[in-house]
């Protein structure tokens, strides 16, 4: 990146993030950028536009978020922000002027270009540089080398982390084991083997098998399994009566979904809620967003380890309910016409294309809430959040604690008909364990 004379534009628009295909950008409503705006939050908004534009699995998106925010964090620490660096503090070369915001912008855009190579971030970068750097240029001009180095450090660190493993998954026809449900082939089947950002291994906080059973036969024949299946069969059906799922429960099911293309997906919704809370309370945004991002990236690895790397790759409720005659459990009655509440933009009922246990939504929510309550020193923070799910347009919901939001997020998947209660419980507990590890050992 050119180190001389960067950031000379004097006007631009804050919401004009303009992330789009390489050939074209996507204009957004124009709002003037205030002087002194938070560049970390700005780039989080750009990140969410990239989420919307790419429609990638939450695994890939969470990794991209962690990489960008850790580069921003190490840049901020190099400019004197409190905290130990994730990789390293970066020194400065003589004879240059170093503007903090210019370097934050350089770090963010360099990582985004690396992790989203099909998108064009030129306009987003131009919009970030709406004010000249602080201070006069040095003899050699202005330098963004701190941000560039922080970005390259994280790119190098993740170069061989296993995220490029695209080996195919072979579904099983065995009762209880996951098989495609019509929404696509297995998504991110090897993600449980990706190198974590903070965990010692992807299995460090691996939960017990569903219900704590030792094998799939014991699980399928149990009363507990039958209760799990029949619970979601009642609450999560598209035609569930109001006595099983009331209007508020239907609303919260869609509020937390964000599975459809064009939305900011589950990690993006939690980033958006982080923006809301950070705007209400004094926040060192570089550290907060880096902690949230790292916890969500690692909990995705842990959750996908539980989904694919154990002896039970648990089938989705719609399969369990349509094929219970093969499970050998007399308490599960077959209903091949059962469909979940979950629906895509085309009106097709669907389940996400990966095993049920543990819930990714619940895992992200548990990790997010675990970081937020530790960062702010209390769980009792009230906030109102929104959604981008097309079935909950304009809906907002208010929560009196981070844990309350996370618990609602987890249970929403049962009302949506795509998860069992033990998926939700396992996800929340795994997320909490990951958050404790991240907060207790990194960016201190």
ZIWOJO-V685246 format. One record per residue. RES is the residue in one letter. SS is DSSP state (h for helix, s for strand, l for the rest). PHI is phi in radians with two decimals (* if undefined). NEAR is the number of other ideal C-beta (glycine too) atoms within 12 Angstrom. Layout:
((RES | SS | PHI | NEAR) (RES | SS | PHI | NEAR))
This chain:
((X | l | * | 28) (X | l | -1.09 | 18) (X | l | -1.66 | 29) (X | l | -1.94 | 21) (X | l | 1.14 | 22) (X | l | -1.29 | 33) (X | l | 1.29 | 37) (X | l | -1.58 | 20) (X | l | -1.08 | 21) (X | l | -1.93 | 13) (X | l | -2.41 | 16) (X | l | -2.99 | 29) (X | s | -2.31 | 24) (X | l | -1.12 | 28) (X | l | -1.44 | 24) (X | l | -1.41 | 29) (X | l | -1.16 | 42) (X | l | 0.97 | 31) (X | l | -1.66 | 37) (X | s | -2.80 | 26) (X | s | -1.17 | 17) (X | l | -1.02 | 15) (X | l | -1.44 | 9) (X | l | -2.43 | 15) (X | l | -1.85 | 24) (X | l | -1.92 | 25) (X | l | -1.23 | 17) (X | l | -2.25 | 23) (X | l | -0.94 | 12) (X | l | -1.59 | 15) (X | l | -2.37 | 16) (X | s | -1.09 | 16) (X | l | -1.39 | 28) (X | l | -1.36 | 14) (X | l | -1.11 | 15) (X | l | 1.42 | 14) (X | l | -1.11 | 27) (X | l | -1.40 | 29) (X | h | -1.24 | 41) (X | h | -1.14 | 40) (X | h | -1.14 | 35) (X | h | -0.96 | 38) (X | h | -1.26 | 50) (X | h | -1.13 | 43) (X | h | -1.15 | 38) (X | h | -1.09 | 50) (X | h | -0.97 | 48) (X | h | -1.17 | 42) (X | h | -1.15 | 38) (X | h | -1.15 | 44) (X | h | -1.00 | 41) (X | h | -1.11 | 30) (X | h | -1.34 | 34) (X | h | -1.81 | 30) (X | l | 0.95 | 26) (X | l | -1.61 | 30) (X | l | -1.10 | 35) (X | h | -1.08 | 44) (X | h | -1.07 | 45) (X | h | -1.08 | 33) (X | h | -1.15 | 43) (X | h | -1.17 | 48) (X | h | -1.10 | 44) (X | h | -1.05 | 44) (X | h | -1.11 | 51) (X | h | -1.15 | 47) (X | h | -1.09 | 45) (X | h | -1.13 | 52) (X | h | -1.26 | 50) (X | h | -1.24 | 47) (X | h | -1.14 | 53) (X | h | -1.09 | 55) (X | h | -1.10 | 49) (X | h | -1.12 | 42) (X | h | -1.14 | 52) (X | h | -1.08 | 39) (X | h | -1.10 | 35) (X | h | -1.16 | 36) (X | l | -1.75 | 31) (X | l | 1.81 | 17) (X | l | -1.11 | 26) (X | l | -1.22 | 14) (X | l | 2.13 | 26) (X | l | -1.35 | 18) (X | l | -1.19 | 32) (X | l | -1.32 | 39) (X | l | -1.92 | 29) (X | l | -2.91 | 22) (X | l | -1.38 | 22) (X | l | -1.91 | 32) (X | l | -1.38 | 16) (X | l | -2.05 | 27) (X | l | -1.48 | 20) (X | l | -1.23 | 12) (X | l | 1.28 | 16) (X | l | -2.13 | 27) (X | s | -1.63 | 30) (X | l | -2.00 | 36) (X | l | -1.65 | 36) (X | h | -1.02 | 34) (X | h | -1.13 | 38) (X | h | -1.02 | 43) (X | h | -1.27 | 46) (X | h | -1.04 | 48) (X | h | -1.08 | 46) (X | h | -1.11 | 43) (X | h | -1.12 | 50) (X | h | -1.10 | 54) (X | h | -1.19 | 43) (X | h | -1.16 | 35) (X | h | -1.18 | 45) (X | h | -1.06 | 43) (X | h | -1.12 | 31) (X | h | -1.31 | 29) (X | h | -1.59 | 38) (X | l | -2.20 | 36) (X | l | -1.16 | 16) (X | l | -1.55 | 20) (X | s | -1.81 | 35) (X | s | -1.90 | 27) (X | l | -1.84 | 37) (X | h | -1.05 | 22) (X | h | -1.21 | 28) (X | h | -1.05 | 42) (X | h | -1.16 | 39) (X | h | -1.03 | 26) (X | h | -1.17 | 38) (X | h | -1.28 | 44) (X | l | -1.75 | 36) (X | l | -1.35 | 30) (X | l | -2.15 | 24) (X | l | -1.08 | 20) (X | l | -1.01 | 31) (X | l | -1.29 | 18) (X | l | 1.56 | 17) (X | l | -1.35 | 12) (X | l | -1.13 | 23) (X | s | -1.29 | 20) (X | l | -0.96 | 13) (X | l | -1.76 | 18) (X | s | 1.71 | 25) (X | s | -1.71 | 37) (X | l | -2.26 | 35) (X | l | -1.94 | 43) (X | h | -1.17 | 34) (X | h | -1.14 | 42) (X | h | -1.12 | 47) (X | h | -1.08 | 36) (X | h | -1.19 | 33) (X | h | -1.05 | 44) (X | h | -1.11 | 41) (X | h | -1.15 | 29) (X | h | -1.02 | 31) (X | h | -1.28 | 43) (X | h | -1.07 | 28) (X | h | -1.13 | 19) (X | h | -1.12 | 25) (X | l | -1.80 | 31) (X | l | -1.10 | 16) (X | l | -2.20 | 12) (X | l | -1.57 | 28) (X | l | 1.61 | 24) (X | l | -1.24 | 32) (X | l | -1.58 | 18) (X | l | -1.27 | 20) (X | l | -1.89 | 16) (X | l | -1.01 | 14) (X | l | -1.25 | 13) (X | l | -1.78 | 28) (X | l | -1.74 | 16) (X | l | -1.15 | 23) (X | l | -1.87 | 22) (X | l | -1.74 | 14) (X | l | -1.25 | 24) (X | l | -0.96 | 28) (X | l | 1.63 | 41) (X | s | -1.56 | 35) (X | l | -1.15 | 39) (X | l | -2.50 | 31) (X | l | -0.96 | 28) (X | l | -1.99 | 34) (X | l | 1.80 | 20) (X | l | -1.74 | 29) (X | l | 2.20 | 22) (X | l | -1.23 | 20) (X | l | -0.97 | 32) (X | l | -1.63 | 33) (X | l | 0.89 | 39) (X | l | -1.14 | 30) (X | l | -1.85 | 29) (X | h | -1.14 | 44) (X | h | -1.16 | 38) (X | h | -1.86 | 25) (X | l | -1.24 | 34) (X | l | -1.15 | 27) (X | l | -1.25 | 39) (X | l | -1.48 | 41) (X | l | -2.33 | 37) (X | l | -1.28 | 33) (X | l | -1.30 | 17) (X | l | -2.83 | 20) (X | l | -1.16 | 35) (X | l | -1.70 | 23) (X | l | -0.97 | 24) (X | l | -2.06 | 37) (X | l | -1.05 | 31) (X | l | -1.32 | 38) (X | l | -1.05 | 21) (X | l | -1.06 | 31) (X | h | -0.85 | 43) (X | h | 1.27 | 31) (X | h | 1.38 | 18) (X | l | -1.32 | 25) (X | l | -1.42 | 15) (X | l | -2.72 | 19) (X | h | -1.23 | 30) (X | h | -1.11 | 20) (X | h | -1.11 | 21) (X | h | -1.12 | 37) (X | h | -1.10 | 35) (X | l | -1.48 | 21) (X | l | -1.50 | 28) (X | h | -1.15 | 18) (X | h | -1.07 | 24) (X | h | -1.09 | 39) (X | h | -1.03 | 26) (X | h | -1.12 | 20) (X | h | -1.09 | 41) (X | h | -1.14 | 47) (X | h | -1.24 | 28) (X | h | -1.14 | 31) (X | h | -1.29 | 45) (X | h | -1.03 | 36) (X | h | -1.40 | 27) (X | h | -1.43 | 37) (X | l | -1.81 | 43) (X | s | -1.27 | 31) (X | l | -1.02 | 29) (X | l | -1.85 | 20) (X | l | -1.04 | 27) (X | l | -1.23 | 14) (X | l | -1.07 | 12) (X | l | -1.24 | 10) (X | l | -1.72 | 22) (X | l | -2.57 | 31) (X | l | -1.40 | 15) (X | h | -1.11 | 15) (X | h | -1.18 | 18) (X | h | -1.21 | 29) (X | h | -1.16 | 31) (X | h | -1.09 | 26) (X | h | -1.20 | 37) (X | h | -1.06 | 43) (X | h | -1.36 | 37) (X | h | -0.95 | 39) (X | l | -1.62 | 49) (X | l | -1.17 | 41) (X | l | 0.89 | 47) (X | l | -1.53 | 46) (X | l | -1.26 | 29) (X | l | -1.05 | 23) (X | l | 1.57 | 21) (X | l | -1.65 | 36) (X | l | -1.47 | 39) (X | h | 1.06 | 43) (X | h | -0.98 | 49) (X | h | -1.11 | 47) (X | h | -1.17 | 43) (X | h | -1.09 | 41) (X | h | -1.23 | 53) (X | h | -1.10 | 49) (X | h | -1.09 | 36) (X | h | -1.21 | 46) (X | h | -1.12 | 46) (X | h | -1.01 | 31) (X | h | -1.09 | 28) (X | h | -1.16 | 35) (X | h | -1.09 | 29) (X | h | -1.27 | 20) (X | h | -1.58 | 17) (X | l | -2.34 | 20) (X | l | -0.98 | 11) (X | l | -2.51 | 26) (X | l | -1.49 | 25) (X | h | -1.08 | 34) (X | h | -1.03 | 44) (X | h | -1.29 | 36) (X | h | -1.04 | 39) (X | h | -1.17 | 48) (X | h | -1.17 | 51) (X | h | -1.11 | 47) (X | h | -1.05 | 54) (X | h | -1.11 | 50) (X | h | -1.15 | 45) (X | h | -1.13 | 56) (X | h | -1.20 | 52) (X | h | -1.12 | 53) (X | h | -1.28 | 52) (X | h | -1.25 | 61) (X | h | -1.12 | 54) (X | h | -1.11 | 48) (X | h | -1.15 | 51) (X | h | -1.17 | 59) (X | h | -1.27 | 48) (X | h | -1.09 | 40) (X | h | -1.16 | 44) (X | h | -1.20 | 49) (X | h | -1.99 | 40) (X | l | -1.83 | 29) (X | l | -2.11 | 31) (X | l | -1.37 | 24) (X | l | -2.17 | 37) (X | l | -1.65 | 34) (X | s | -1.09 | 44) (X | l | -1.21 | 44) (X | l | -1.28 | 45) (X | h | -0.93 | 48) (X | h | -1.12 | 39) (X | h | -1.31 | 42) (X | h | -1.07 | 49) (X | h | -1.40 | 38) (X | h | -1.34 | 29) (X | l | -2.14 | 29) (X | h | -1.17 | 30) (X | h | -1.07 | 17) (X | h | -1.64 | 22) (X | l | -1.60 | 31) (X | l | 1.26 | 21) (X | l | -1.90 | 30) (X | l | -1.17 | 15) (X | l | -1.52 | 22) (X | l | -1.97 | 35) (X | l | -1.64 | 20) (X | l | -1.15 | 20) (X | l | -2.57 | 22) (X | l | -1.15 | 14) (X | l | -1.64 | 13) (X | l | -1.19 | 32) (X | l | -2.37 | 30) (X | s | -1.33 | 42) (X | l | -1.12 | 41) (X | l | -0.91 | 41) (X | s | -2.58 | 27) (X | l | -1.60 | 28) (X | l | -1.15 | 19) (X | l | -1.60 | 11) (X | l | 1.47 | 13) (X | l | -1.62 | 18) (X | s | -1.26 | 29) (X | l | -2.72 | 29) (X | l | -2.05 | 44) (X | l | -1.00 | 43) (X | l | -1.48 | 29) (X | l | -2.84 | 43) (X | l | -0.99 | 48) (X | l | -1.37 | 48) (X | l | -1.78 | 51) (X | l | -1.72 | 51) (X | l | -1.21 | 52) (X | h | -1.13 | 55) (X | h | -0.98 | 52) (X | h | -1.13 | 48) (X | h | -1.14 | 54) (X | h | -1.02 | 54) (X | h | -1.10 | 51) (X | h | -1.12 | 46) (X | h | -1.15 | 56) (X | h | -1.06 | 55) (X | h | -1.09 | 46) (X | h | -1.09 | 41) (X | h | -1.23 | 47) (X | h | -1.06 | 46) (X | h | -1.24 | 30) (X | h | -1.28 | 32) (X | h | -1.11 | 34) (X | h | -1.53 | 28) (X | l | 1.32 | 12) (X | l | -2.81 | 17) (X | l | -1.56 | 25) (X | l | -1.48 | 15) (X | l | -2.05 | 30) (X | l | -1.62 | 20) (X | s | -2.65 | 30) (X | s | -2.05 | 20) (X | s | -2.04 | 39) (X | l | -2.06 | 25) (X | l | -2.60 | 36) (X | l | -2.06 | 34) (X | l | -1.10 | 36) (X | h | -1.12 | 22) (X | h | -1.60 | 30) (X | h | -2.40 | 30) (X | l | -1.01 | 17) (X | l | 1.39 | 14) (X | l | -1.36 | 26) (X | l | -2.17 | 19) (X | s | -2.39 | 30) (X | s | -1.92 | 19) (X | s | -2.22 | 30) (X | l | -1.69 | 17) (X | l | -2.80 | 21) (X | h | -1.14 | 40) (X | h | -1.14 | 28) (X | h | -1.11 | 26) (X | h | -1.11 | 42) (X | h | -1.13 | 43) (X | h | -1.12 | 33) (X | h | -1.14 | 34) (X | h | -0.99 | 45) (X | h | -1.14 | 44) (X | h | -1.25 | 35) (X | h | -1.02 | 47) (X | h | -1.27 | 51) (X | h | -1.29 | 44) (X | h | -1.14 | 40) (X | l | -1.39 | 50) (X | l | 1.49 | 44) (X | l | -2.04 | 48) (X | l | -2.53 | 53) (X | l | -1.71 | 46) (X | h | -1.10 | 35) (X | h | -1.23 | 39) (X | h | -1.12 | 48) (X | h | -1.14 | 44) (X | h | -1.12 | 32) (X | h | -1.14 | 44) (X | h | -1.15 | 49) (X | h | -1.09 | 43) (X | h | -1.20 | 34) (X | h | -1.16 | 47) (X | h | -1.07 | 50) (X | h | -1.10 | 38) (X | h | -1.14 | 32) (X | h | -1.13 | 51) (X | h | -1.04 | 44) (X | h | -1.10 | 28) (X | h | -1.14 | 30) (X | h | -1.12 | 41) (X | h | -1.17 | 33) (X | h | -1.38 | 17) (X | h | -2.23 | 23) (X | l | -2.31 | 35) (X | l | 0.95 | 37) (X | l | -1.35 | 19))
